Amino acid sequence: MVSIAYAMGQGGAPEGGAAGYASFIPLVLMFVIFYFLLIRPQQKRSKEHRTLIANLKKGDRIITSGGLHGRVTGMDETTLTVEIADKVRVKINRANVAGVIAGATPAPAETKTE
């Protein structure tokens, strides 16, 4: 009976050897997958947004994260003055700019004909 119990054992192999490292492989693979599918694209979008905010200038047509469309008329370190209609200007935080409208040309100055 003793010989049967001994045969069912580990055979004297040290516990936690190569099998211990093999159990971490799925965790490492999950981290790598999360990095390439979630973390890296988010960092890329964040960097593009910081670049967009840094390159804003007067006259740019923008869209805010709240959905307002307007033209930048004034700038400060942390705020922008945006004209959303004739003689209607609002101040917004720079971080609330969602994007710049591409290909938009500044509106021509109004001329009165009498």
DSSP file (Angstrom, degrees, kcal/mol; ACC not computed):
  #  RESIDUE AA STRUCTURE BP1 BP2  ACC     N-H-->O    O-->H-N    N-H-->O    O-->H-N    TCO  KAPPA ALPHA  PHI   PSI    X-CA   Y-CA   Z-CA
    1    1 A M     >        0   0    0      0, 0.0     4,-1.8     0, 0.0     5,-0.2   0.000 360.0 360.0 360.0 -34.8    0.0    0.0    0.0
    2    2 A V  H  >  +     0   0    0      1,-0.2     4,-2.1     2,-0.2     5,-0.2   0.887 360.0  54.9 -65.3 -38.4    2.8    2.4    0.7
    3    3 A S  H  > S+     0   0    0      1,-0.2     4,-1.6     2,-0.2    -1,-0.2   0.837 106.5  51.5 -66.2 -32.4    4.3    1.9   -2.8
    4    4 A I  H  > S+     0   0    0      2,-0.2     4,-1.3     1,-0.2    -1,-0.2   0.916 110.1  48.3 -70.1 -42.6    0.9    2.9   -4.4
    5    5 A A  H  < S+     0   0    0     -4,-1.8     4,-0.4     1,-0.2    -2,-0.2   0.878 111.5  50.8 -64.6 -37.9    0.7    6.1   -2.4
    6    6 A Y  H >< S+     0   0    0     -4,-2.1     3,-0.9     1,-0.2     5,-0.3   0.869 106.4  54.9 -68.0 -35.4    4.3    6.9   -3.3
    7    7 A A  H 3< S+     0   0    0     -4,-1.6    -1,-0.2     1,-0.2    -2,-0.2   0.794 104.6  54.2 -68.3 -28.9    3.6    6.4   -7.0
    8    8 A M  T 3< S+     0   0    0     -4,-1.3    -1,-0.2    -3,-0.1    -2,-0.2   0.569  94.0  94.4 -82.5  -8.4    0.7    8.8   -6.9
    9    9 A G  S <  S-     0   0    0     -3,-0.9    -3,-0.1    -4,-0.4     0, 0.0  -0.007  96.2 -91.3 -75.5-176.1    2.9   11.6   -5.4
   10   10 A Q        -     0   0    0      3,-0.1     3,-0.5     1,-0.1    -1,-0.1   0.586  55.6-116.0 -74.8 -11.7    4.8   14.3   -7.3
   11   11 A G        -     0   0    0     -5,-0.3    -1,-0.1     1,-0.2    -4,-0.0   0.720  64.2 -63.4  82.6  20.2    7.8   12.2   -7.6
   12   12 A G  S    S+     0   0    0      1,-0.3    -1,-0.2     0, 0.0     3,-0.0   0.569  89.2 151.7  83.0   8.1   10.0   14.5   -5.4
   13   13 A A        -     0   0    0     -3,-0.5    -1,-0.3     1,-0.1     2,-0.1  -0.516  53.7-105.7 -72.5 138.8    9.7   17.5   -7.8
   14   14 A P    >   -     0   0    0      0, 0.0     3,-0.9     0, 0.0     2,-0.2  -0.412  37.2-116.3 -65.9 138.5   10.0   20.9   -6.0
   15   15 A E  T 3  S+     0   0    0      1,-0.2     0, 0.0    -2,-0.1     0, 0.0  -0.490  91.9  19.8 -77.0 143.3    6.7   22.7   -5.7
   16   16 A G  T 3  S+     0   0    0     -2,-0.2    -1,-0.2     4,-0.0     5,-0.1   0.616  89.2 125.9  79.5  12.3    6.3   26.0   -7.5
   17   17 A G  S X> S-     0   0    0     -3,-0.9     4,-1.0     3,-0.1     3,-0.6   0.800  86.8 -17.2 -68.3-113.7    9.2   25.5   -9.9
   18   18 A A  H 3> S+     0   0    0      1,-0.2     4,-1.9     2,-0.2     5,-0.1   0.805 136.3  62.4 -66.7 -30.5    8.4   25.9  -13.6
   19   19 A A  H 3> S+     0   0    0      1,-0.2     4,-1.1     2,-0.2    -1,-0.2   0.821  97.4  58.3 -66.9 -29.6    4.7   25.6  -12.9
   20   20 A G  H <4 S+     0   0    0     -3,-0.6     4,-0.4     1,-0.2    -1,-0.2   0.897 108.8  43.4 -66.1 -41.5    4.8   28.7  -10.8
   21   21 A Y  H >X S+     0   0    0     -4,-1.0     3,-1.1     1,-0.2     4,-0.6   0.845 107.7  60.2 -71.9 -33.9    6.1   30.8  -13.7
   22   22 A A  H >< S+     0   0    0     -4,-1.9     3,-0.5     1,-0.3    -1,-0.2   0.780  96.5  61.2 -66.2 -26.0    3.6   29.2  -16.1
   23   23 A S  T 3< S+     0   0    0     -4,-1.1     4,-0.4     1,-0.2    -1,-0.3   0.713 100.7  54.5 -74.7 -18.1    0.7   30.5  -14.1
   24   24 A F  T <> S+     0   0    0     -3,-1.1     4,-2.4    -4,-0.4    -1,-0.2   0.644  86.5  82.2 -86.7 -15.3    1.8   34.1  -14.6
   25   25 A I  H <X S+     0   0    0     -4,-0.6     4,-2.6    -3,-0.5     5,-0.2   0.911  90.2  49.4 -59.2 -46.3    1.8   33.8  -18.4
   26   26 A P  H  > S+     0   0    0      0, 0.0     4,-2.3     0, 0.0    -1,-0.2   0.890 111.3  50.7 -61.4 -36.7   -1.9   34.3  -18.9
   27   27 A L  H  > S+     0   0    0     -4,-0.4     4,-2.1     2,-0.2    -2,-0.2   0.912 111.3  47.3 -65.1 -42.0   -1.8   37.4  -16.6
   28   28 A V  H  X S+     0   0    0     -4,-2.4     4,-2.3     2,-0.2    -1,-0.2   0.915 112.0  50.3 -65.6 -42.5    1.1   38.9  -18.6
   29   29 A L  H  X S+     0   0    0     -4,-2.6     4,-2.3     1,-0.2    -2,-0.2   0.891 109.6  51.1 -62.7 -39.7   -0.7   38.1  -21.9
   30   30 A M  H  X S+     0   0    0     -4,-2.3     4,-2.7     2,-0.2    -1,-0.2   0.906 109.9  49.9 -64.2 -41.1   -3.9   39.8  -20.6
   31   31 A F  H  X S+     0   0    0     -4,-2.1     4,-2.4     2,-0.2    -2,-0.2   0.914 110.9  49.3 -63.3 -42.5   -1.9   42.9  -19.6
   32   32 A V  H  X S+     0   0    0     -4,-2.3     4,-2.2     2,-0.2    -2,-0.2   0.913 112.2  48.1 -63.2 -42.8   -0.3   43.1  -23.0
   33   33 A I  H  X S+     0   0    0     -4,-2.3     4,-2.2     1,-0.2     5,-0.3   0.931 112.6  48.2 -64.0 -45.5   -3.7   42.8  -24.7
   34   34 A F  H  X>S+     0   0    0     -4,-2.7     4,-2.5     1,-0.2     5,-1.7   0.884 110.1  53.9 -61.4 -38.2   -5.2   45.5  -22.5
   35   35 A Y  I  <>S+     0   0    0     -4,-2.4     5,-3.0     3,-0.2    -2,-0.2   0.947 114.5  38.5 -61.8 -48.7   -2.2   47.7  -23.2
   36   36 A F  I  <5S+     0   0    0     -4,-2.2    -1,-0.2     1,-0.2    -2,-0.2   0.781 124.5  38.8 -76.9 -26.0   -2.5   47.5  -27.0
   37   37 A L  I  <5S+     0   0    0     -4,-2.2    -2,-0.2    -5,-0.2    -1,-0.2   0.763 134.5   7.8 -94.5 -27.0   -6.3   47.6  -27.1
   38   38 A L  I  X5S+     0   0    0     -4,-2.5     4,-1.4    -5,-0.3    -3,-0.2   0.766 124.7  42.7-120.8 -53.7   -7.1   50.1  -24.3
   39   39 A I  I  ><S+     0   0    0     -5,-1.7     4,-2.2     2,-0.2     5,-0.2   0.948 112.7  47.7 -71.5 -50.5   -4.2   52.0  -22.8
   40   40 A R  H  ><S+     0   0    0     -5,-3.0     4,-2.1     1,-0.2    -1,-0.2   0.915 112.3  47.8 -62.5 -46.6   -2.2   52.9  -25.8
   41   41 A P  H  > S+     0   0    0      0, 0.0     4,-2.4     0, 0.0    -1,-0.2   0.882 111.7  51.9 -62.5 -35.3   -5.0   54.2  -28.0
   42   42 A Q  H  X S+     0   0    0     -4,-1.4     4,-2.3     2,-0.2    -2,-0.2   0.907 109.5  48.9 -67.0 -40.5   -6.3   56.3  -25.1
   43   43 A Q  H  X S+     0   0    0     -4,-2.2     4,-2.2     2,-0.2    -1,-0.2   0.887 110.7  51.5 -63.5 -38.4   -2.8   57.8  -24.6
   44   44 A K  H  X S+     0   0    0     -4,-2.1     4,-2.2     2,-0.2    -2,-0.2   0.924 110.9  47.0 -65.1 -45.0   -2.6   58.6  -28.3
   45   45 A R  H  X S+     0   0    0     -4,-2.4     4,-2.3     1,-0.2    -2,-0.2   0.899 111.6  51.9 -63.2 -40.2   -6.0   60.4  -28.3
   46   46 A S  H  X S+     0   0    0     -4,-2.3     4,-2.2     2,-0.2    -2,-0.2   0.906 109.8  48.6 -63.1 -42.0   -5.0   62.3  -25.2
   47   47 A K  H  X S+     0   0    0     -4,-2.2     4,-2.1     1,-0.2    -1,-0.2   0.899 111.2  50.3 -65.2 -41.0   -1.7   63.5  -26.9
   48   48 A E  H  X S+     0   0    0     -4,-2.2     4,-2.4     2,-0.2    -2,-0.2   0.883 110.3  50.5 -64.2 -38.1   -3.6   64.5  -30.0
   49   49 A H  H  X S+     0   0    0     -4,-2.3     4,-2.4     2,-0.2    -2,-0.2   0.909 109.3  50.2 -67.1 -41.8   -6.1   66.5  -27.9
   50   50 A R  H  X S+     0   0    0     -4,-2.2     4,-2.1     1,-0.2    -2,-0.2   0.902 112.0  48.5 -61.7 -40.5   -3.3   68.3  -26.1
   51   51 A T  H  X S+     0   0    0     -4,-2.1     4,-1.6     2,-0.2    -2,-0.2   0.905 110.2  51.7 -65.0 -42.3   -1.7   69.2  -29.4
   52   52 A L  H  < S+     0   0    0     -4,-2.4     4,-0.2     1,-0.2    -2,-0.2   0.922 111.9  46.0 -59.9 -45.6   -5.0   70.4  -30.8
   53   53 A I  H >< S+     0   0    0     -4,-2.4     3,-1.0     1,-0.2    -1,-0.2   0.885 111.4  52.0 -66.5 -38.9   -5.5   72.7  -27.8
   54   54 A A  H 3< S+     0   0    0     -4,-2.1    -1,-0.2     1,-0.2    -2,-0.2   0.800 109.2  50.8 -68.7 -27.7   -2.0   74.0  -27.9
   55   55 A N  T 3< S+     0   0    0     -4,-1.6    -1,-0.2    -3,-0.2    -2,-0.2   0.326  80.0 124.0 -94.9   7.9   -2.3   74.9  -31.7
   56   56 A L    <   +     0   0    0     -3,-1.0     2,-0.3    -4,-0.2    -3,-0.0  -0.389  35.8 176.6 -66.5 145.4   -5.6   76.9  -31.3
   57   57 A K    >   -     0   0    0     -2,-0.1     3,-1.8    17,-0.0    15,-0.2  -0.944  38.9 -73.5-143.6 166.1   -5.5   80.4  -32.7
   58   58 A K  T 3  S+     0   0    0     -2,-0.3    15,-0.2     1,-0.2     3,-0.1  -0.331 115.9  29.9 -61.6 139.1   -7.9   83.3  -33.1
   59   59 A G  T 3  S+     0   0    0     13,-2.8    -1,-0.2     1,-0.3     2,-0.1   0.238  83.9 135.1  96.0 -13.2  -10.3   82.8  -36.0
   60   60 A D    <   -     0   0    0     -3,-1.8    12,-2.6    12,-0.1     2,-0.5  -0.451  53.9-131.9 -68.6 139.7  -10.4   79.0  -35.7
   61   61 A R  E     -A   71   0A   0     40,-0.4    40,-2.6    10,-0.2     2,-0.3  -0.835  36.3-179.7 -91.8 128.2  -13.9   77.5  -35.9
   62   62 A I  E     -AB  70 100A   0      8,-2.6     8,-2.0    -2,-0.5     2,-0.4  -0.798  29.0-140.7-127.7 165.2  -14.3   74.9  -33.1
   63   63 A I  E     -AB  69  99A   0     36,-2.5    35,-2.5    -2,-0.3    36,-1.7  -0.998  23.9-144.1-122.4 130.7  -16.8   72.5  -31.6
   64   64 A T  E >   - B   0  97A   0      4,-2.4     3,-1.5    -2,-0.4    33,-0.2  -0.451  27.6-108.6 -88.9 167.3  -17.0   72.3  -27.8
   65   65 A S  T 3  S+     0   0    0     31,-3.0    32,-0.1     1,-0.3    -1,-0.1   0.713 121.0  58.8 -68.0 -18.5  -17.7   69.1  -25.9
   66   66 A G  T 3  S-     0   0    0     30,-0.3    -1,-0.3     2,-0.1    31,-0.1   0.528 123.2-104.7 -85.2  -7.2  -21.1   70.5  -25.1
   67   67 A G  S <  S+     0   0    0     -3,-1.5     2,-0.3     1,-0.3    -2,-0.1   0.485  70.6 143.8  99.8   4.5  -21.9   70.8  -28.8
   68   68 A L        -     0   0    0      1,-0.0    -4,-2.4    -5,-0.0     2,-0.4  -0.595  36.1-152.3 -78.5 137.1  -21.6   74.5  -29.4
   69   69 A H  E     +A   63   0A   0     -2,-0.3     2,-0.3    -6,-0.2    -6,-0.2  -0.897  34.5 131.0-105.1 138.0  -20.1   75.6  -32.7
   70   70 A G  E     -A   62   0A   0     -8,-2.0    -8,-2.6    -2,-0.4     2,-0.4  -0.966  51.1 -96.4-168.1-176.6  -18.2   78.9  -32.7
   71   71 A R  E     -AC  61  83A   0     12,-2.0    12,-3.0    -2,-0.3     2,-0.4  -0.960  37.1-116.9-120.5 134.0  -15.2   81.0  -33.7
   72   72 A V  E     + C   0  82A   0    -12,-2.6   -13,-2.8    -2,-0.4    10,-0.2  -0.548  39.2 163.9 -71.6 124.1  -12.3   81.7  -31.3
   73   73 A T  E     +     0   0A   0      8,-3.3     2,-0.3    -2,-0.4     9,-0.2   0.578  62.9  20.1-115.5 -17.4  -12.1   85.5  -30.7
   74   74 A G  E     - C   0  81A   0      7,-1.5     7,-2.7   -17,-0.1     2,-0.4  -0.994  62.4-156.8-152.2 154.5   -9.9   85.6  -27.6
   75   75 A M  E     + C   0  80A   0     -2,-0.3     2,-0.2     5,-0.2     5,-0.2  -0.979  12.1 170.2-137.8 147.1   -7.4   83.5  -25.8
   76   76 A D        -     0   0    0      3,-2.2    -2,-0.0    -2,-0.4     5,-0.0  -0.785  53.1 -90.0-136.1 179.8   -6.0   83.2  -22.3
   77   77 A E  S    S+     0   0    0     -2,-0.2     3,-0.0     1,-0.2    -1,-0.0   0.899 123.0  10.7 -63.6 -38.9   -3.8   80.5  -20.7
   78   78 A T  S    S+     0   0    0     16,-0.1    16,-2.3    15,-0.1    17,-0.3   0.559 124.3  54.7-117.2 -12.4   -6.8   78.4  -19.5
   79   79 A T  E     - D   0  93A   0     14,-0.2    -3,-2.2    15,-0.1     2,-0.4  -0.856  56.0-154.6-127.1 159.8   -9.9   80.0  -21.3
   80   80 A L  E     -CD  75  92A   0     12,-2.8    12,-2.6    -2,-0.3     2,-0.6  -0.968  15.3-137.8-126.0 145.5  -11.1   80.8  -24.7
   81   81 A T  E     -CD  74  91A   0     -7,-2.7    -8,-3.3    -2,-0.4    -7,-1.5  -0.933  27.8-169.4-101.2 122.8  -13.6   83.4  -25.8
   82   82 A V  E     -CD  72  90A   0      8,-3.3     8,-2.7    -2,-0.6     2,-0.7  -0.946  18.4-144.0-120.0 129.5  -15.8   81.9  -28.4
   83   83 A E  E     +CD  71  89A   0    -12,-3.0   -12,-2.0    -2,-0.5     6,-0.2  -0.830  22.2 172.6 -91.5 116.1  -18.3   83.8  -30.6
   84   84 A I  E     -     0   0A   0      4,-2.0     2,-0.3    -2,-0.7    -1,-0.1   0.602  68.5  -0.7-101.0 -14.3  -21.3   81.5  -31.1
   85   85 A A  E >  S- D   0  88A   0      3,-1.1     3,-2.1   -14,-0.1     2,-0.2  -0.928 106.7 -51.2-157.7 174.6  -23.6   84.1  -32.8
   86   86 A D  T 3  S-     0   0    0      1,-0.3     3,-0.1    -2,-0.3    -2,-0.0  -0.386 125.7 -10.7 -58.9 121.8  -23.3   87.8  -33.8
   87   87 A K  T 3  S+     0   0    0     -2,-0.2     2,-0.6     1,-0.2    -1,-0.3   0.694 107.2 118.5  59.4  23.8  -22.2   89.7  -30.7
   88   88 A V  E <   +D   85   0A   0     -3,-2.1    -4,-2.0     2,-0.0    -3,-1.1  -0.953  38.7 173.0-118.9 110.5  -22.8   86.7  -28.5
   89   89 A R  E     -D   83   0A   0     -2,-0.6     2,-0.3    -6,-0.2    -6,-0.2  -0.940  10.1-173.5-122.9 140.3  -19.5   85.6  -26.9
   90   90 A V  E     -D   82   0A   0     -8,-2.7    -8,-3.3    -2,-0.4     2,-0.5  -0.935  20.8-130.0-127.9 152.5  -19.0   83.0  -24.2
   91   91 A K  E     +D   81   0A   0     -2,-0.3     2,-0.3   -10,-0.2   -10,-0.2  -0.886  31.0 177.1-102.2 133.3  -15.9   82.0  -22.2
   92   92 A I  E     -D   80   0A   0    -12,-2.6   -12,-2.8    -2,-0.5     2,-0.2  -0.915  34.6-101.1-131.1 159.2  -15.0   78.3  -22.1
   93   93 A N  E >   -D   79   0A   0     -2,-0.3     3,-1.7   -14,-0.2   -14,-0.2  -0.562  31.0-125.2 -75.3 142.4  -12.3   76.2  -20.7
   94   94 A R  G >  S+     0   0    0    -16,-2.3     3,-1.6     1,-0.3    -1,-0.1   0.840 108.7  62.8 -57.8 -34.4   -9.6   75.1  -23.2
   95   95 A A  G 3  S+     0   0    0    -17,-0.3    -1,-0.3     1,-0.3   -16,-0.1   0.686  91.1  67.9 -67.5 -16.8  -10.1   71.5  -22.2
   96   96 A N  G <  S+     0   0    0     -3,-1.7   -31,-3.0   -32,-0.1     2,-0.6   0.434  70.9 110.2 -84.2   1.8  -13.8   71.6  -23.4
   97   97 A V  E <   -B   64   0A   0     -3,-1.6   -33,-0.3   -33,-0.2     3,-0.1  -0.678  44.2-177.1 -77.6 120.5  -12.7   72.0  -27.0
   98   98 A A  E     -     0   0A   0    -35,-2.5     2,-0.3    -2,-0.6   -34,-0.2   0.794  58.4 -32.4 -88.8 -31.2  -13.7   68.8  -28.8
   99   99 A G  E     -B   63   0A   0    -36,-1.7   -36,-2.5   -47,-0.0     2,-0.4  -0.985  52.5-103.8-176.6 167.5  -12.3   69.6  -32.2
  100  100 A V  E     -B   62   0A   0     -2,-0.3     2,-0.7   -38,-0.2   -38,-0.3  -0.902  38.8-119.0-106.0 134.4  -11.5   72.2  -34.9
  101  101 A I    >   -     0   0    0    -40,-2.6     3,-1.0    -2,-0.4   -40,-0.4  -0.638  34.4-134.7 -75.5 116.5  -13.8   72.3  -37.9
  102  102 A A  T 3  S+     0   0    0     -2,-0.7     3,-0.1     1,-0.2    -1,-0.1  -0.462  79.9  12.8 -75.7 141.1  -11.5   71.5  -40.8
  103  103 A G  T 3  S+     0   0    0      1,-0.3     2,-0.4    -2,-0.2    -1,-0.2   0.509  86.1 144.1  77.2   4.7  -11.7   73.6  -44.0
  104  104 A A    <   -     0   0    0     -3,-1.0    -1,-0.3   -43,-0.1   -43,-0.2  -0.622  36.1-154.1 -79.7 131.8  -13.8   76.3  -42.3
  105  105 A T        -     0   0    0     -2,-0.4   -46,-0.0    -3,-0.1   -45,-0.0  -0.802  28.6 -96.4-102.3 147.3  -12.9   79.8  -43.6
  106  106 A P        -     0   0    0      0, 0.0    -1,-0.1     0, 0.0     3,-0.1  -0.300  46.9-101.2 -60.7 145.4  -13.5   82.8  -41.4
  107  107 A A        -     0   0    0      1,-0.1     3,-0.1    -3,-0.0    -3,-0.0  -0.446  41.5-109.5 -67.4 137.3  -16.8   84.6  -42.2
  108  108 A P        -     0   0    0      0, 0.0    -1,-0.1     0, 0.0     2,-0.1  -0.340  40.2 -95.0 -66.6 150.1  -16.3   87.7  -44.3
  109  109 A A        -     0   0    0      1,-0.1     2,-0.2    -3,-0.1     0, 0.0  -0.397  43.6-109.9 -66.0 139.6  -16.8   91.0  -42.6
  110  110 A E        -     0   0    0     -2,-0.1     2,-0.4    -3,-0.1    -1,-0.1  -0.501  32.6-161.4 -73.4 136.0  -20.3   92.4  -43.1
  111  111 A T        -     0   0    0     -2,-0.2     2,-0.5    -3,-0.1    -1,-0.0  -0.967   8.8-141.2-119.8 135.7  -20.5   95.4  -45.3
  112  112 A K        -     0   0    0     -2,-0.4     2,-0.6     2,-0.0    -2,-0.0  -0.814   9.4-157.3 -96.8 128.7  -23.5   97.7  -45.3
  113  113 A T              0   0    0     -2,-0.5    -2,-0.0     1,-0.1     0, 0.0  -0.919 360.0 360.0-105.5 126.7  -24.6   99.1  -48.5
  114  114 A E              0   0    0     -2,-0.6    -1,-0.1     0, 0.0    -2,-0.0   0.403 360.0 360.0-110.0 360.0  -26.6  102.3  -48.3
